[in-house]
């Protein structure tokens, strides 16, 4: 039978309403809505004045974990650092206020997680400050690079790589097999560094060929050849085909500024190279 006109539309509307009511009844009888199945926490609302429910608390803690990781494990601009500092302080304040309204037993269930977050923030602040101090020392030595001794130049390179986030071991001396520093990164990458303090002259490919042997012998993933001089074209071509990063005077300036981050960046004073 064919249905025409407003009567058909009215019947269809009634049928849709009936179906919707049936879905709502089924959700009520099971006691679990679809949203409850999918999400255990509510999205954190920065603009909200307070945390009101356990789901919102879970969302705030997830937000804090992400914000703390991003704040202290990434290179950020000044504006990004300020925004993350504000959101961390704001979320912690609201978490503390919410936990203060709970009974002691329920508060204790969350205190461990909150304490771990505060410890991560403290360690992150200390690490950032330590790296910044190292970068400042490297920056001061950068301005004095023309008057450094070869030994002081190695110390400068060690401080620079520490400021860039590497664990640094000084080798040097006899039996160093062409490596002055050994580096380890958090992701497990191993590297060696050779420092050549030259006021004049150019580093050629024979030096890099010997250094490649050092990289393989020490089972490193990569090598950094650091010099106050420059590299020949043959040396640049050789490095492009092997796991060697060339660091000359201009690149040293870039790395120091990278280590210092936007907070301490200034125009380079690089008249020495």
Secondary structure, 3 states (H helix, E strand, C coil): CCCCHHHHHHHHHHHHHHHHHHHHHHHHHHCCCHHHHHCCCCCCCCCCCCCCCHHHHHHHHHHHHHHHHHHHHCCCCHHHHHHHHHHHHHHHHHHHHHHHCCCHHHHHHHHHHHHHHHHHHHHHHHHHHHHHHHHHHHHHHHHCHHHCCHHHHHHHHHHHHHHCCCEEEECCCCCCCCCCEEEECCCCCEEEEEEECCCCCEECHHHHHHHHHHHHHCCCCEEEEEECCEECHHHHHHHHCCCEEEECHHHHHHHHHHHHHHHHCCCCCCCCC
